[in-house]
């Protein structure tokens, strides 16, 4: 039975306080355990990035006992083997064997003989001479159960009167499992998803999400390039709690001899072996992407169909420099943002109201019927934008027969993101003048502006000016689109807010205000944030295999939540491809929908790009991470596990900077 009031009867402030304390407690324990791995086993003992005095070493050894990832000695041995023989049979969690194997599968099978053989060759004399490490190793199986499972459960039982089995489930089992998956994500996600600004020849990548969840260990391309840097990142405090802890300990005298890499060494390495995305590399902006795939000016071969781009591509270096100078001058203006307070307050209120519904949905507090109805609405709204306004009308990636067009048009009314006509105009302007003042959600103005801030201020004059010169004749000649545009503000409130709430009221007897808050406001807000993530996240976080000169990136998380729209670097390179991705069904629900419609005859003239065209573009303008790009060199980081590795050259040591040095 669904709840029947805005504030349900079983909801109390005390419940939120309890949930907050529970969440804080679990996060604290996760951080405590995590630091035993990141600051201890990893940066201190495995890579010898810094030195620590006895109090800190004892503290980290105890933290490590709560993580249950083998003793420090065994963890370090396996990790040094990983760095020394990365992505070979001797690598314990060889990422070349696939995501599941590198994530957790390697712990479910017997070790490859090469892992054992190479492990015996690794120098472990420094740990064998460390009494704290060897004490922990000797008594690990006696101490670990106490610190991993018993103490984390007994503390809340003794001090807070928590039920023993609940405490054991939450603070021991769940907390330990989350810590494990965090560490495993470094082995899997951070070796497969992300960019490679320092070394494009290795599998390790930069991944902000892994860094967020694993206390700074996600800057993995940098770490494999410079494994002796105690920061494990070029930028010390950007999503990097572990570095903060080490620096605090250095301040109070517990940590010393902190090894870092000089900035000029980092820059030279990035320029020599990186994929071109590092800030030290001076790039001239490519203009091959500045087309919206809808207006016929220059012919471009695309699969079986000829499509056209909207802007001439400068062929000479002088022309490219002129274009770049013009683009920069466009962004340098005296224009001052003027807040539209009605919009700002409206979005603030709607987002605040939607928090409760989002909480219920995320933490499975809704009945299964409500959850199913909510997700059905979400997909209907999403498809109307992705398959309709975006791929069909904005980019003309395919054609649709009348029934499909009517279906997508009606679904679009439930999304409330302006009429199809207005949405398409703004989107074509975005592609035509991306990241200039004429771009409605210009990502160079920051994350918040490109996400939702652009809807809270008056449009830049150039957005309106350029919007008037974008060819919209195809939509003006479409009677369905113009009918929706003409009557949009009569139809939209019915389809966006009234019908989604009235259906559960009529069929399930749900309270109207509860249904309105959940199925109208919360659902609409979630769809909005999904679309906005394409404008913000997919222009800031990710990698660029097709065009390294543009801001749009490949983001699997955006694709997951926005039905396939996160492969944005590909989309800006080939905006006329109906798949919006090189790989049609990899996290791409919209492509599956269009293909299904094509199978039953509702969609036709599906435009794609030939594989050799994709490969040539990736080789010409990509960042080197595309599968078709042959390695043009070898990694300089493979075979070095850390500071005292015999393979570390004298030049490398001389180029390192050591802070908080102890006087001998």
PEFENNOR-V278856 format. One record per residue. N is the residue number from 0. SS is DSSP state (a for helix, b for strand, c for the rest). PHI is phi as a letter, one per 30 degrees, with the letter a starting at -180 (none if undefined). D_CENTER is the distance of its C-alpha to the mean C-alpha in Angstrom with 2 decimals. Layout:
BEGIN
N&SS&PHI&D_CENTER  N&SS&PHI&D_CENTER
END
This chain:
BEGIN
0&c&none&37.00  1&c&d&34.57  2&c&d&34.93  3&c&c&37.22  4&c&b&36.60  5&c&e&34.00  6&c&c&34.21  7&c&d&34.88  8&c&d&37.85  9&c&c&36.03  10&c&c&33.60  11&c&b&34.63  12&a&e&33.27  13&a&d&34.04  14&a&d&31.59  15&a&d&28.69  16&a&d&30.06  17&a&d&30.26  18&a&d&26.69  19&a&d&25.59  20&a&d&27.73  21&a&d&26.51  22&a&d&22.83  23&a&d&23.79  24&a&d&25.96  25&a&d&23.45  26&a&d&20.84  27&a&d&23.75  28&a&d&24.75  29&a&d&21.28  30&a&d&21.16  31&a&e&24.77  32&a&d&24.20  33&a&d&21.03  34&a&d&22.99  35&a&d&25.64  36&a&d&23.30  37&a&d&21.27  38&a&d&24.13  39&a&c&26.85  40&a&e&26.68  41&a&d&24.02  42&a&d&24.73  43&a&d&28.35  44&a&d&29.91  45&a&d&27.95  46&c&c&27.41  47&c&h&30.09  48&c&d&27.97  49&c&a&30.28  50&b&c&33.31  51&b&b&33.95  52&c&d&37.16  53&a&e&38.41  54&a&e&37.19  55&a&d&33.53  56&a&d&33.86  57&a&d&35.47  58&a&e&32.80  59&a&d&29.97  60&a&d&32.07  61&a&d&32.46  62&a&e&28.76  63&a&d&28.23  64&a&d&30.79  65&c&d&28.73  66&c&c&25.79  67&c&h&27.97  68&c&b&26.36  69&c&i&29.78  70&c&d&31.89  71&a&e&30.78  72&a&e&33.12  73&a&d&31.72  74&a&d&28.05  75&a&d&28.83  76&a&e&30.86  77&a&d&28.16  78&a&d&25.55  79&a&d&27.99  80&a&d&28.72  81&a&e&25.03  82&a&d&24.89  83&a&d&28.37  84&c&b&27.90  85&c&e&24.17  86&c&h&23.53  87&c&c&27.25  88&c&d&29.31  89&c&d&29.88  90&c&d&26.21  91&c&e&26.07  92&c&c&22.55  93&c&e&22.68  94&a&d&19.36  95&a&d&21.58  96&a&d&22.78  97&c&j&19.62  98&a&d&16.64  99&a&d&18.92  100&a&d&21.44  101&a&d&19.26  102&a&d&17.59  103&c&b&20.87  104&a&d&23.33  105&a&d&24.83  106&a&d&26.28  107&c&c&27.97  108&c&b&30.03  109&c&d&32.60  110&c&d&31.57  111&c&d&32.30  112&a&e&35.62  113&a&d&34.07  114&a&d&31.84  115&a&d&35.03  116&a&d&37.04  117&a&d&34.69  118&a&d&34.03  119&c&d&37.75  120&c&d&37.62  121&c&d&35.07  122&c&d&36.86  123&c&c&36.53  124&a&d&39.63  125&a&d&37.85  126&a&d&36.61  127&a&d&39.97  128&c&c&41.60  129&c&c&39.41  130&a&d&41.37  131&a&d&38.50  132&a&d&36.28  133&a&d&39.24  134&a&d&40.36  135&a&d&36.99  136&a&d&37.02  137&a&d&40.61  138&c&c&40.19  139&a&e&36.56  140&a&d&37.42  141&a&c&39.67  142&a&d&37.40  143&a&e&34.01  144&a&e&34.99  145&a&d&36.32  146&a&d&33.29  147&a&d&30.58  148&a&c&32.21  149&a&d&35.40  150&a&d&34.87  151&a&e&31.49  152&a&d&33.28  153&a&d&36.68  154&a&e&35.63  155&a&d&34.62  156&a&d&37.62  157&a&d&40.02  158&a&c&38.79  159&a&c&37.40  160&c&i&39.40  161&c&d&36.39  162&c&d&37.31  163&a&d&37.16  164&a&d&35.45  165&a&d&32.80  166&a&d&32.18  167&a&d&32.12  168&a&d&29.62  169&a&d&27.20  170&a&d&27.70  171&a&c&28.55  172&a&d&27.10  173&a&d&23.90  174&a&d&23.10  175&a&d&23.88  176&a&d&21.79  177&a&d&18.63  178&a&d&19.41  179&a&e&19.97  180&a&d&16.68  181&a&d&14.99  182&a&d&17.20  183&a&d&16.78  184&a&d&12.98  185&a&d&14.01  186&a&d&16.41  187&c&c&14.34  188&a&e&10.55  189&a&d&11.24  190&a&c&13.96  191&c&b&12.37  192&c&b&8.79  193&c&k&8.31  194&b&c&11.09  195&c&b&14.63  196&c&d&16.40  197&c&c&19.09  198&c&a&20.08  199&c&d&19.23  200&c&c&21.76  201&c&c&20.02  202&c&d&17.30  203&c&d&15.52  204&c&b&12.31  205&b&c&10.47  206&c&b&7.27  207&a&d&6.82  208&a&d&5.80  209&a&d&8.84  210&a&d&10.75  211&a&d&10.50  212&a&d&11.89  213&c&b&14.14  214&c&h&15.77  215&c&j&14.75  216&c&c&14.87  217&c&d&11.50  218&b&d&13.02  219&a&d&14.60  220&a&d&15.73  221&a&d&17.68  222&a&d&18.98  223&a&d&20.40  224&a&d&21.88  225&c&b&23.47  226&c&d&23.70  227&c&c&26.44  228&c&d&24.55  229&c&d&24.51  230&c&d&21.41  231&c&h&19.32  232&c&a&17.68  233&c&d&19.20  234&c&c&18.44  235&c&d&20.04  236&c&c&18.76  237&c&d&15.24  238&c&h&13.41  239&c&a&16.24  240&a&d&18.73  241&a&d&20.56  242&a&d&21.69  243&a&d&22.94  244&a&d&24.99  245&a&d&26.50  246&a&d&27.46  247&a&d&29.08  248&a&d&30.97  249&a&d&32.07  250&a&d&33.40  251&c&c&35.56  252&c&i&36.72  253&c&d&35.08  254&b&c&32.83  255&b&a&34.11  256&c&h&33.89  257&b&d&30.19  258&b&c&29.33  259&b&b&27.08  260&b&c&26.87  261&c&d&28.51  262&a&d&26.52  263&a&d&28.68  264&a&d&28.10  265&a&d&24.29  266&a&d&24.76  267&a&d&27.25  268&a&d&25.18  269&a&d&22.19  270&a&d&24.76  271&a&d&26.47  272&a&b&23.86  273&c&d&20.43  274&c&c&18.77  275&c&j&19.72  276&c&c&16.57  277&c&d&18.13  278&c&d&19.68  279&c&d&23.09  280&c&c&23.33  281&c&d&25.17  282&c&c&24.07  283&c&c&25.92  284&c&d&23.88  285&c&d&24.29  286&c&c&25.51  287&c&d&25.23  288&c&c&22.45  289&c&d&24.44  290&c&a&25.65  291&c&c&25.03  292&c&i&26.79  293&c&b&29.49  294&c&c&32.42  295&c&c&34.85  296&c&b&35.46  297&b&c&34.56  298&b&d&34.64  299&b&b&31.74  300&b&d&32.18  301&b&b&29.62  302&c&i&30.55  303&c&d&33.74  304&b&c&33.38  305&b&d&33.90  306&b&b&31.52  307&b&b&31.63  308&b&c&29.66  309&c&c&30.53  310&c&b&30.80  311&c&d&32.82  312&c&c&31.05  313&c&e&32.72  314&c&c&34.38  315&c&c&35.76  316&a&d&34.26  317&a&d&36.34  318&a&d&34.92  319&a&d&31.32  320&a&d&32.24  321&a&d&33.91  322&a&d&30.92  323&a&d&28.64  324&a&d&31.25  325&a&d&31.53  326&a&d&27.80  327&a&d&27.81  328&a&d&30.98  329&a&d&29.53  330&a&d&26.95  331&c&c&29.77  332&c&b&31.76  333&c&c&33.51  334&c&d&31.84  335&c&c&31.13  336&c&d&28.71  337&c&c&30.80  338&b&d&29.34  339&c&c&30.32  340&a&d&31.03  341&a&d&31.62  342&a&d&28.10  343&a&d&26.53  344&a&d&28.65  345&a&d&28.14  346&a&d&24.32  347&a&d&24.70  348&a&d&27.17  349&a&d&25.36  350&a&d&22.09  351&a&d&24.32  352&a&d&26.24  353&a&d&23.21  354&a&d&21.96  355&a&d&24.61  356&a&d&23.91  357&a&d&20.17  358&a&e&21.24  359&a&d&23.75  360&a&d&21.42  361&a&d&18.63  362&c&c&21.35  363&c&h&23.50  364&c&c&26.38  365&c&c&27.31  366&c&e&29.87  367&a&d&28.67  368&a&d&30.39  369&a&d&28.49  370&a&d&25.11  371&a&d&26.11  372&a&d&27.41  373&a&d&24.33  374&a&d&21.98  375&a&d&24.66  376&a&d&24.66  377&a&d&20.88  378&a&d&21.06  379&a&d&24.20  380&a&d&22.71  381&a&d&19.55  382&a&d&21.72  383&a&d&24.00  384&a&d&21.39  385&a&d&19.57  386&a&d&22.74  387&a&c&25.15  388&a&e&24.59  389&a&d&21.92  390&a&d&22.95  391&a&d&26.61  392&a&d&27.85  393&a&d&25.63  394&c&c&25.29  395&c&h&28.20  396&c&d&26.37  397&c&a&28.90  398&b&c&31.92  399&b&b&32.66  400&c&d&35.97  401&a&e&37.23  402&a&e&36.24  403&a&d&32.54  404&a&d&32.57  405&a&d&34.25  406&a&e&31.83  407&a&d&28.75  408&a&d&30.64  409&a&d&31.56  410&a&e&28.06  411&a&d&26.88  412&a&d&29.35  413&c&d&27.50  414&c&c&24.26  415&c&h&26.00  416&c&b&24.01  417&c&i&27.30  418&c&d&29.56  419&a&e&28.51  420&a&d&30.62  421&a&d&29.00  422&a&d&25.42  423&a&d&26.24  424&a&e&28.03  425&a&d&25.18  426&a&d&22.70  427&a&d&25.18  428&a&d&25.69  429&a&e&21.96  430&a&d&22.02  431&a&d&25.46  432&c&b&24.84  433&c&e&21.10  434&c&i&20.35  435&c&c&24.05  436&c&d&25.98  437&c&d&26.62  438&c&d&22.97  439&c&e&22.84  440&c&c&19.28  441&c&e&19.39  442&a&d&16.08  443&a&d&18.29  444&a&d&19.55  445&c&j&16.49  446&a&d&13.51  447&a&d&15.95  448&a&d&18.28  449&a&d&15.99  450&a&d&14.54  451&c&b&17.97  452&a&d&20.32  453&a&d&21.67  454&a&d&23.30  455&c&c&25.05  456&b&b&26.91  457&c&d&29.42  458&c&d&28.32  459&c&d&29.01  460&a&e&32.34  461&a&d&30.89  462&a&d&28.57  463&a&d&31.79  464&a&d&33.76  465&a&d&31.46  466&a&d&30.92  467&c&d&34.67  468&c&c&34.78  469&c&d&32.10  470&c&d&34.06  471&c&c&33.83  472&a&d&37.09  473&a&d&35.56  474&a&d&34.31  475&a&d&37.54  476&c&c&39.46  477&c&c&37.50  478&a&d&39.58  479&a&d&36.94  480&a&d&34.36  481&a&d&37.09  482&a&d&38.44  483&a&d&35.11  484&a&d&34.77  485&a&d&38.34  486&c&c&38.16  487&a&e&34.48  488&a&d&35.23  489&a&c&37.82  490&a&d&35.75  491&a&e&32.26  492&a&e&33.34  493&a&d&34.97  494&a&d&32.07  495&a&d&29.21  496&a&c&30.95  497&a&d&34.31  498&a&e&34.02  499&a&e&30.84  500&a&d&32.72  501&a&d&36.19  502&a&e&35.42  503&a&d&34.72  504&a&d&37.58  505&a&d&39.97  506&a&d&39.01  507&a&c&37.96  508&c&i&39.83  509&c&d&36.76  510&c&e&37.48  511&a&d&36.72  512&a&d&35.01  513&a&d&32.77  514&a&d&31.90  515&a&d&31.41  516&a&d&29.03  517&a&d&26.93  518&a&d&27.20  519&a&c&27.59  520&a&d&25.87  521&a&d&23.01  522&a&d&22.25  523&a&d&22.47  524&a&d&20.21  525&a&d&17.38  526&a&d&17.86  527&a&e&17.89  528&a&d&14.58  529&a&d&13.11  530&a&d&14.85  531&a&d&14.03  532&a&d&10.22  533&a&d&11.20  534&a&d&13.27  535&c&c&11.06  536&a&e&7.25  537&a&d&8.21  538&a&c&10.79  539&c&b&9.25  540&c&b&5.96  541&c&k&6.44  542&b&c&9.94  543&c&b&13.21  544&c&d&15.61  545&c&c&17.85  546&c&a&18.32  547&c&d&17.40  548&c&c&19.49  549&c&c&17.43  550&c&d&14.48  551&c&d&12.71  552&c&b&9.97  553&b&c&8.90  554&c&b&5.69  555&a&d&6.77  556&a&d&5.44  557&a&d&7.20  558&a&d&9.86  559&a&d&10.45  560&a&d&11.20  561&c&c&12.84  562&c&h&14.98  563&c&j&13.88  564&c&c&13.20  565&c&d&9.72  566&b&d&11.58  567&a&d&12.43  568&a&d&13.73  569&a&d&16.13  570&a&d&17.06  571&a&d&18.09  572&a&d&19.96  573&c&b&21.69  574&c&d&21.64  575&c&c&24.63  576&c&d&23.17  577&c&d&23.26  578&c&d&20.51  579&c&h&17.99  580&c&a&16.84  581&c&d&18.81  582&c&c&18.58  583&c&d&20.02  584&c&c&19.16  585&c&d&15.91  586&c&h&13.81  587&c&a&15.99  588&a&d&18.36  589&a&d&19.74  590&a&d&21.12  591&a&d&22.81  592&a&d&24.36  593&a&d&25.70  594&a&d&27.07  595&a&d&28.77  596&a&d&30.35  597&a&d&31.49  598&a&d&33.09  599&c&c&35.17  600&c&i&36.07  601&c&c&34.21  602&b&b&31.90  603&b&a&33.13  604&c&h&32.78  605&c&d&29.18  606&c&c&28.18  607&c&b&26.19  608&c&c&25.98  609&c&d&27.98  610&a&d&26.27  611&a&d&28.35  612&a&d&27.32  613&a&d&23.59  614&a&d&24.43  615&a&d&26.61  616&a&d&24.09  617&a&d&21.41  618&a&d&24.19  619&a&d&25.41  620&a&b&22.42  621&c&d&19.33  622&c&c&17.89  623&c&j&19.53  624&c&d&16.74  625&c&d&18.26  626&c&d&20.52  627&c&d&23.52  628&c&d&23.50  629&c&d&26.08  630&c&e&25.75  631&c&c&28.05  632&c&a&28.47  633&c&b&27.76  634&c&d&25.52  635&c&c&27.26  636&c&c&25.42  637&c&d&26.27  638&c&j&29.14  639&c&b&28.64  640&c&c&27.68  641&c&l&28.36  642&c&d&31.03  643&c&c&34.17  644&c&d&33.38  645&c&d&36.46  646&c&d&34.40  647&c&d&33.19  648&c&d&35.47  649&a&d&37.72  650&a&d&36.00  651&a&d&32.60  652&a&d&34.32  653&a&d&36.06  654&a&d&32.91  655&b&d&31.28  656&b&c&31.83  657&b&c&32.92  658&b&c&33.01  659&c&h&34.98  660&c&d&37.44  661&c&c&40.22  662&c&d&43.78  663&c&d&45.56
END
